[in-house]
Amino acid sequence: MSDSLFPDLPGAAPAGARPSSHAQPLPERLRPRRLAEVIGQQHLLGPGMPLATAFEARKLHSMILWGPPGVGKTTLARLMAEGFDAQFIQISAVLGGVKDIREAVERAQAVLPRRTVLFVDEVHRFNKAQQDAFLPHVESGLFTFIGATTENPSFEVNSALLSRATVHVLKSLDERDLKALLARGQQELGCPPFSEAAATRMVAYADGDARRLLNTVEAIAQLTPGGTTVIDEPLLEKALGEQLRRYDKGGDQFYDVISALHKSVRGSDPDGALYWLVRMLDGGVDARYISRRLVRMASEDIGNADPRALRVALDAAECYERLGTPEGELALAQAAVYLAVAPKSNAVYMAYNAVRALIKQDQSRPVPMHLRNAPTKLMKQLGYGEEYRYAHDEPGAFAAGATYLPEGLVGTRFYEPVPRGLEIRIGDKLTELRRLNEEAGTGTMGDTRGSPDKPGS
């Protein structure tokens, strides 16, 4: 981010200098004083991006900053207030209430016509009545409302307030961002550099959270013996203890445990699935990541053998979004057990991969004339849609003998149901439909697997 696009904010220290007190925690000492110092969130702060554009145009709008802990929600709110020379008022929804809102309104009125930014941390913790109390003042322009939340605003912020604010999604800091922040922290504290292995484990332990990273760096610096030239992994383990040893989210163990969970579900072992699920949760893995993996398993390993499995996995993910930890974790456990005991089929997964492989290496085959849309008279004259048979007008709503694949692929079979769960019935139906096609004189759904002129079969 260029300094010309984002000049120093009023009252900020010159570049390279920073007001600090060694009594302050390291995250506060390193809190950015201008936008150019912010690490990460380039999808919002990069040139031409939404918040960068707002600064350039000098237009501050009400917004909700949604993202995990330690990604800069409070920092951005403060910088926006300073950048627009606005009074900054902060309310914590954990500790505050309607009384605090009234006081904020009075403070905003007292400085008119100067602008006020009202920042509400953990806004999802305010109830509907408390959230409604902001509405008339947001509409009147008395203050610009900025809410911060770690929860999905769709569920936790009432629709009236949501409609008056733009939601900006903040992302966890990636490895490059965290390593840059680690270097800043090490320089600020004057502690020895981290070895490459120790830095990698520190980044994995931080899990995208800048505050967690800097607090840990400060704790390690205090434990570093005099004469130490490099902070290595043994010193790291001494500082973090069990928290670091139990689960290495950046190393092989992370992927090994995920693999164990997936294979336990695929192998229909609910006990193994539960064990590895809890190991991941206990080790500090983001439960949202686990929920995404469960949704994937529902499609990849169960599919149409039990289509309800996908709904169960999605419901569990939504339940976790609503309840969080620890209450929502039980829904993930329920989903894992259901997936483990459900009938298994990878038929759709295999069919999808076969079609992808075919399309990647095959020519772009034209759509058959009878399947083309014919919205104009000219298209009809050219034969578009001619001889198409409307299935609902046919016996059993099935046009026996009709074809739906491009020329050269007619008769190719990608999807082969397995004899388990609902796919038993799906297979029986396909067998009957293929019989009707054969009687009608085509091989539309006949078995052409292995035919040399049928790519992907």
C-alpha positions as CSV (number, residue, x, y, z in Angstrom):
1,M,0.0,0.0,0.0
2,S,1.6,3.2,-1.1
3,D,2.2,6.1,1.3
4,S,1.0,8.5,-1.3
5,L,-2.4,6.9,-1.4
6,F,-2.6,6.7,2.3
7,P,-0.8,9.7,3.9
8,D,0.1,9.8,7.6
9,L,-3.0,10.3,9.7
10,P,-3.4,13.5,11.8
11,G,-1.3,13.2,14.9
12,A,0.4,10.1,13.8
13,A,4.1,9.5,14.5
14,P,6.4,10.0,11.5
15,A,7.2,6.9,9.5
16,G,9.7,4.8,11.4
17,A,8.8,6.3,14.8
18,R,6.2,5.0,17.1
19,P,4.9,6.3,20.5
20,S,5.3,3.3,22.8
21,S,5.5,2.4,26.4
22,H,7.1,-0.8,27.5
23,A,4.2,-1.1,30.0
24,Q,1.9,-1.7,27.1
25,P,1.3,-5.2,25.7
26,L,3.2,-5.8,22.5
27,P,0.0,-5.9,20.3
28,E,-0.9,-2.4,21.5
29,R,2.6,-1.1,20.9
30,L,2.5,-2.4,17.4
31,R,-1.0,-1.3,16.6
32,P,-0.8,0.5,13.2
33,R,-0.9,4.3,13.3
34,R,-1.6,4.7,9.6
35,L,-3.2,2.5,6.9
36,A,0.2,1.9,5.2
37,E,1.3,-0.1,8.3
38,V,-1.7,-2.5,8.2
39,I,-0.6,-6.0,7.4
40,G,-3.1,-8.1,5.4
41,Q,-6.7,-7.3,4.3
42,Q,-5.5,-6.2,0.9
43,H,-8.9,-7.2,-0.6
44,L,-10.3,-4.2,1.3
45,L,-7.3,-1.9,1.6
46,G,-5.4,-2.4,-1.7
47,P,-5.6,0.1,-4.5
48,G,-9.1,0.3,-5.9
49,M,-10.5,-1.9,-3.1
50,P,-13.6,-0.8,-1.1
51,L,-12.0,0.8,2.0
52,A,-9.2,2.3,0.0
53,T,-11.8,3.9,-2.4
54,A,-13.7,5.3,0.6
55,F,-10.6,7.0,1.9
56,E,-9.7,8.4,-1.5
57,A,-13.2,9.7,-2.0
58,R,-13.4,11.0,1.6
59,K,-16.7,9.1,2.0
60,L,-17.1,7.2,5.3
61,H,-20.0,4.8,5.5
62,S,-21.6,2.7,8.2
63,M,-20.3,-0.8,8.1
64,I,-19.9,-4.1,9.9
65,L,-16.5,-5.7,10.0
66,W,-16.9,-9.5,10.1
67,G,-13.9,-11.7,10.8
68,P,-12.0,-13.9,13.2
69,P,-10.2,-12.5,16.3
70,G,-6.9,-10.7,15.8
71,V,-7.3,-9.6,12.2
72,G,-7.6,-5.8,12.7
73,K,-11.2,-4.9,13.1
74,T,-10.6,-2.5,16.0
75,T,-7.5,-1.1,14.3
76,L,-9.4,-0.3,11.1
77,A,-12.2,1.4,12.9
78,R,-9.7,3.6,14.8
79,L,-7.8,4.5,11.6
80,M,-10.9,5.4,9.8
81,A,-11.9,7.8,12.6
82,E,-8.5,9.4,12.6
83,G,-8.3,9.5,8.8
84,F,-11.6,11.5,8.7
85,D,-10.8,13.6,11.8
86,A,-13.8,12.2,13.5
87,Q,-14.5,11.7,17.2
88,F,-13.9,8.0,18.1
89,I,-16.3,6.3,20.6
90,Q,-15.9,2.7,21.4
91,I,-18.5,0.5,23.1
92,S,-18.0,-3.1,24.1
93,A,-21.3,-5.1,23.6
94,V,-19.9,-7.6,26.2
95,L,-20.0,-5.0,29.0
96,G,-22.2,-2.2,27.6
97,G,-25.9,-1.6,27.3
98,V,-28.5,1.0,26.4
99,K,-27.0,3.5,28.9
100,D,-23.7,3.4,27.0
101,I,-25.6,4.0,23.7
102,R,-27.3,7.0,25.2
103,E,-24.0,8.4,26.4
104,A,-22.5,7.9,23.0
105,V,-25.4,9.8,21.4
106,E,-24.9,12.7,23.8
107,R,-21.1,12.8,23.1
108,A,-21.8,12.8,19.3
109,Q,-24.3,15.7,19.7
110,A,-21.8,17.7,21.7
111,V,-19.2,17.8,19.0
112,L,-21.5,18.6,16.0
113,P,-20.7,19.4,13.2
114,R,-17.6,17.3,13.7
115,R,-18.2,13.7,12.7
116,T,-18.3,10.9,15.1
117,V,-17.5,7.2,14.5
118,L,-19.2,4.9,17.0
119,F,-17.4,1.5,17.1
120,V,-19.3,-1.4,18.7
121,D,-17.1,-4.3,19.4
122,E,-18.8,-7.8,19.5
123,V,-22.0,-6.2,18.2
124,H,-23.6,-9.6,17.9
125,R,-23.8,-9.7,21.7
126,F,-26.3,-6.8,21.8
127,N,-29.9,-8.0,21.7
128,K,-32.5,-6.8,19.1
129,A,-33.7,-3.9,21.2
130,Q,-30.2,-2.7,21.8
131,Q,-29.3,-2.9,18.1
132,D,-32.5,-1.1,17.2
133,A,-31.4,1.8,19.4
134,F,-28.7,2.7,16.9
135,L,-31.1,3.0,13.9
136,P,-32.4,6.6,14.2
137,H,-29.0,8.0,14.8
138,V,-27.4,6.1,11.9
139,E,-30.2,7.3,9.6
140,S,-29.9,10.9,10.8
141,G,-26.2,10.9,10.3
142,L,-25.4,11.8,13.9
143,F,-22.6,9.1,13.8
144,T,-21.1,6.6,11.5
145,F,-21.7,3.2,12.9
146,I,-19.0,0.5,12.7
147,G,-19.7,-2.8,14.2
148,A,-17.2,-5.6,14.7
149,T,-18.3,-9.3,15.0
150,T,-16.7,-12.7,14.8
151,E,-20.1,-14.2,14.1
152,N,-22.1,-14.4,10.8
153,P,-24.0,-11.0,10.7
154,S,-26.8,-12.7,8.8
155,F,-27.7,-14.6,11.9
156,E,-26.5,-12.3,14.7
157,V,-27.3,-8.7,13.5
158,N,-30.9,-7.7,13.0
159,S,-32.0,-7.0,9.5
160,A,-32.9,-3.3,10.0
161,L,-29.3,-2.5,11.1
162,L,-27.8,-4.9,8.5
163,S,-29.7,-3.0,5.7
164,R,-28.1,0.3,6.8
165,A,-24.5,-1.0,6.9
166,T,-22.1,-2.5,4.4
167,V,-20.6,-5.8,5.5
168,H,-16.9,-6.1,4.9
169,V,-15.4,-9.6,5.5
170,L,-11.9,-9.6,7.1
171,K,-9.7,-12.7,6.5
172,S,-7.3,-14.5,8.8
173,L,-3.7,-13.4,8.3
174,D,-1.8,-15.8,6.0
175,E,1.7,-17.1,6.6
176,R,3.4,-14.3,4.8
177,D,1.5,-11.7,6.8
178,L,2.2,-13.4,10.1
179,K,5.9,-13.8,9.4
180,A,6.1,-10.1,8.6
181,L,4.4,-9.3,11.9
182,L,6.7,-11.7,13.7
183,A,9.7,-9.8,12.4
184,R,8.1,-6.5,13.6
185,G,7.6,-8.0,17.1
186,Q,11.1,-9.3,17.3
187,Q,12.5,-6.0,16.2
188,E,10.4,-4.1,18.7
189,L,11.4,-6.3,21.6
190,G,15.1,-6.5,20.5
191,C,15.0,-10.3,21.1
192,P,17.0,-12.8,19.1
193,P,15.7,-13.9,15.7
194,F,13.6,-17.0,15.3
195,S,14.9,-20.0,13.5
196,E,13.0,-20.9,10.3
197,A,11.5,-24.0,11.9
198,A,10.5,-22.0,15.0
199,A,9.0,-19.2,13.0
200,T,6.9,-21.7,11.0
201,R,5.6,-23.3,14.1
202,M,4.8,-19.9,15.6
203,V,2.8,-18.9,12.6
204,A,0.9,-22.2,12.7
205,Y,0.2,-21.7,16.4
206,A,-1.1,-18.2,15.8
207,D,-3.7,-19.6,13.3
208,G,-4.2,-16.3,11.5
209,D,-4.6,-14.2,14.8
210,A,-2.1,-11.3,15.0
211,R,-2.9,-10.6,18.6
212,R,-2.2,-14.2,19.6
213,L,1.1,-14.2,17.7
214,L,2.4,-11.0,19.3
215,N,1.4,-12.0,22.8
216,T,3.2,-15.3,22.3
217,V,6.3,-13.5,21.0
218,E,6.3,-11.3,24.1
219,A,6.0,-14.3,26.4
220,I,8.9,-16.1,24.6
221,A,11.1,-13.0,24.7
222,Q,10.7,-12.8,28.5
223,L,11.8,-16.5,28.8
224,T,14.8,-16.2,26.5
225,P,18.1,-16.7,28.5
226,G,20.8,-14.1,28.2
227,G,23.3,-15.0,25.5
228,T,20.7,-16.7,23.3
229,T,21.5,-16.0,19.6
230,V,18.5,-17.8,18.0
231,I,15.1,-18.8,19.3
232,D,14.6,-22.4,18.3
233,E,11.9,-25.0,18.7
234,P,13.0,-26.3,22.1
235,L,12.7,-22.8,23.5
236,L,9.3,-22.4,21.8
237,E,8.0,-25.6,23.3
238,K,9.2,-24.5,26.8
239,A,7.2,-21.2,26.4
240,L,4.1,-22.7,24.9
241,G,4.1,-26.0,26.7
242,E,1.2,-28.4,26.1
243,Q,-0.6,-25.9,23.8
244,L,2.1,-26.3,21.1
245,R,2.9,-30.0,21.6
246,R,-0.6,-31.3,21.5
247,Y,-1.4,-30.2,18.0
248,D,0.9,-28.8,15.2
249,K,-1.6,-27.1,12.9
250,G,1.1,-26.3,10.4
251,G,2.9,-29.7,10.2
252,D,2.3,-33.2,9.0
253,Q,0.3,-34.2,12.1
254,F,-2.4,-31.7,11.1
255,Y,-2.9,-33.4,7.7
256,D,-2.5,-36.9,9.3
257,V,-5.4,-36.3,11.7
258,I,-7.6,-34.9,9.0
259,S,-6.8,-37.9,6.9
260,A,-7.7,-40.2,9.9
261,L,-11.0,-38.5,10.4
262,H,-11.9,-38.7,6.7
263,K,-10.9,-42.4,6.5
264,S,-12.8,-43.3,9.7
265,V,-16.0,-41.8,8.2
266,R,-15.4,-43.5,4.8
267,G,-14.7,-46.8,6.7
268,S,-18.0,-46.5,8.6
269,D,-16.3,-46.4,12.0
270,P,-18.2,-43.9,14.2
271,D,-15.9,-44.3,17.2
272,G,-12.8,-43.5,15.1
273,A,-14.6,-40.6,13.5
274,L,-15.5,-39.2,17.0
275,Y,-12.0,-39.7,18.3
276,W,-10.2,-37.9,15.5
277,L,-12.9,-35.1,15.5
278,V,-12.3,-34.4,19.2
279,R,-8.5,-34.6,18.7
280,M,-8.8,-31.8,16.1
281,L,-11.1,-29.7,18.3
282,D,-8.9,-30.2,21.4
283,G,-5.8,-29.2,19.3
284,G,-7.4,-25.9,18.4
285,V,-8.4,-26.5,14.8
286,D,-11.0,-24.1,13.6
287,A,-14.3,-25.9,13.8
288,R,-15.5,-24.2,10.6
289,Y,-12.7,-26.0,8.8
290,I,-13.9,-29.3,10.2
291,S,-17.5,-28.5,9.2
292,R,-16.3,-27.9,5.6
293,R,-14.6,-31.2,5.5
294,L,-17.7,-33.0,6.8
295,V,-19.7,-31.4,4.0
296,R,-17.1,-32.6,1.5
297,M,-17.3,-36.2,2.9
298,A,-21.1,-36.2,2.6
299,S,-20.8,-35.7,-1.2
300,E,-17.6,-37.6,-1.9
301,D,-18.2,-40.7,0.2
302,I,-21.9,-41.0,0.7
303,G,-23.5,-39.1,-2.2
304,N,-26.9,-40.5,-3.4
305,A,-26.6,-43.6,-1.2
306,D,-28.1,-41.3,1.5
307,P,-28.7,-37.7,0.2
308,R,-29.8,-36.7,3.7
309,A,-26.2,-36.9,4.7
310,L,-25.4,-33.7,2.9
311,R,-28.3,-31.9,4.7
312,V,-27.1,-33.2,8.0
313,A,-23.6,-31.9,7.4
314,L,-24.9,-28.5,6.3
315,D,-27.2,-28.3,9.3
316,A,-24.3,-29.0,11.6
317,A,-22.2,-26.3,10.0
318,E,-25.0,-23.8,10.4
319,C,-25.6,-24.9,14.0
320,Y,-21.9,-24.3,14.8
321,E,-22.1,-20.8,13.2
322,R,-25.1,-20.0,15.5
323,L,-23.8,-21.5,18.7
324,G,-20.0,-21.4,18.4
325,T,-17.8,-23.2,20.9
326,P,-18.4,-25.4,22.8
327,E,-22.2,-25.8,22.2
328,G,-21.9,-26.1,18.4
329,E,-19.3,-28.8,18.5
330,L,-21.9,-31.4,19.5
331,A,-23.6,-30.8,16.2
332,L,-20.4,-31.5,14.4
333,A,-20.0,-34.7,16.4
334,Q,-23.5,-35.7,15.5
335,A,-22.9,-35.2,11.8
336,A,-19.6,-37.1,11.9
337,V,-21.4,-40.1,13.5
338,Y,-24.2,-39.9,11.0
339,L,-21.8,-39.8,8.0
340,A,-19.8,-42.8,9.4
341,V,-22.9,-45.1,9.7
342,A,-24.5,-43.9,6.5
343,P,-24.4,-46.2,3.4
344,K,-21.4,-45.3,1.2
345,S,-21.2,-44.4,-2.4
346,N,-18.5,-42.5,-4.4
347,A,-20.5,-43.0,-7.7
348,V,-21.2,-39.3,-8.2
349,Y,-17.6,-38.4,-7.2
350,M,-16.2,-40.8,-9.8
351,A,-18.7,-39.7,-12.5
352,Y,-17.9,-36.0,-11.9
353,N,-14.2,-36.7,-12.1
354,A,-14.7,-38.8,-15.3
355,V,-16.6,-36.0,-17.0
356,R,-14.1,-33.4,-15.9
357,A,-11.2,-35.5,-17.4
358,L,-13.2,-36.0,-20.6
359,I,-14.0,-32.3,-21.1
360,K,-10.5,-31.3,-20.3
361,Q,-9.0,-33.4,-23.1
362,D,-12.0,-33.6,-25.5
363,Q,-13.1,-31.2,-28.3
364,S,-15.9,-28.7,-27.7
365,R,-18.7,-30.8,-29.1
366,P,-21.7,-28.8,-30.4
367,V,-25.1,-29.0,-28.7
368,P,-27.4,-31.3,-30.7
369,M,-30.0,-29.4,-32.7
370,H,-33.0,-30.9,-30.9
371,L,-31.6,-29.7,-27.5
372,R,-31.0,-26.1,-28.6
373,N,-33.3,-23.3,-27.5
374,A,-35.3,-21.6,-30.3
375,P,-36.5,-18.2,-29.1
376,T,-36.7,-16.6,-32.6
377,K,-38.4,-17.5,-35.9
378,L,-35.0,-17.7,-37.6
379,M,-33.7,-20.2,-35.1
380,K,-36.8,-22.4,-35.6
381,Q,-36.2,-22.2,-39.4
382,L,-32.7,-23.3,-38.9
383,G,-33.9,-26.4,-37.0
384,Y,-33.2,-25.4,-33.5
385,G,-35.3,-27.4,-31.1
386,E,-36.7,-29.5,-33.9
387,E,-37.7,-33.1,-32.9
388,Y,-37.3,-32.3,-29.2
389,R,-39.7,-34.5,-27.2
390,Y,-41.2,-32.9,-24.1
391,A,-40.8,-35.7,-21.5
392,H,-43.9,-34.6,-19.5
393,D,-46.1,-35.5,-22.5
394,E,-44.7,-39.0,-22.8
395,P,-45.8,-42.1,-20.9
396,G,-44.3,-42.1,-17.5
397,A,-42.7,-38.7,-18.2
398,F,-39.9,-40.5,-20.1
399,A,-39.2,-40.0,-23.8
400,A,-37.9,-43.5,-24.6
401,G,-35.2,-43.4,-27.2
402,A,-34.4,-39.7,-26.9
403,T,-30.7,-38.7,-26.6
404,Y,-29.1,-36.0,-24.5
405,L,-25.4,-36.2,-25.1
406,P,-23.4,-34.7,-28.0
407,E,-22.7,-36.7,-31.2
408,G,-20.0,-39.2,-30.6
409,L,-20.8,-39.6,-26.9
410,V,-24.3,-41.0,-27.2
411,G,-24.6,-44.0,-24.9
412,T,-21.6,-43.1,-22.7
413,R,-22.2,-43.9,-19.1
414,F,-20.5,-41.8,-16.4
415,Y,-22.7,-42.5,-13.4
416,E,-22.9,-46.0,-12.0
417,P,-24.9,-46.3,-8.8
418,V,-23.6,-48.7,-6.2
419,P,-25.8,-51.4,-4.6
420,R,-26.1,-49.6,-1.3
421,G,-28.7,-47.3,0.3
422,L,-30.9,-45.2,-2.0
423,E,-28.7,-46.0,-4.9
424,I,-30.1,-49.5,-5.1
425,R,-33.4,-47.9,-6.1
426,I,-31.7,-45.4,-8.4
427,G,-29.9,-48.3,-10.1
428,D,-33.1,-50.3,-10.5
429,K,-34.7,-47.2,-12.1
430,L,-31.8,-46.7,-14.5
431,T,-32.0,-50.3,-15.5
432,E,-35.6,-50.0,-16.4
433,L,-35.1,-46.8,-18.3
434,R,-32.3,-48.4,-20.3
435,R,-34.6,-51.3,-21.2
436,L,-37.2,-48.8,-22.5
437,N,-34.5,-47.1,-24.6
438,E,-33.4,-50.4,-26.1
439,E,-37.0,-51.3,-27.0
440,A,-37.3,-47.9,-28.6
441,G,-34.4,-48.7,-30.9
442,T,-31.6,-46.6,-29.3
443,G,-28.7,-47.3,-27.0
444,T,-29.1,-44.0,-25.2
445,M,-28.5,-45.5,-21.8
446,G,-27.0,-48.7,-22.9
447,D,-23.6,-49.9,-21.6
448,T,-20.9,-48.5,-23.8
449,R,-18.1,-48.7,-21.3
450,G,-14.8,-49.6,-22.9
451,S,-15.9,-48.6,-26.4
452,P,-12.8,-47.0,-28.1
453,D,-14.9,-44.2,-29.6
454,K,-16.4,-43.2,-26.3
455,P,-13.9,-41.0,-24.5
456,G,-14.2,-41.1,-20.7
457,S,-16.3,-44.2,-20.8
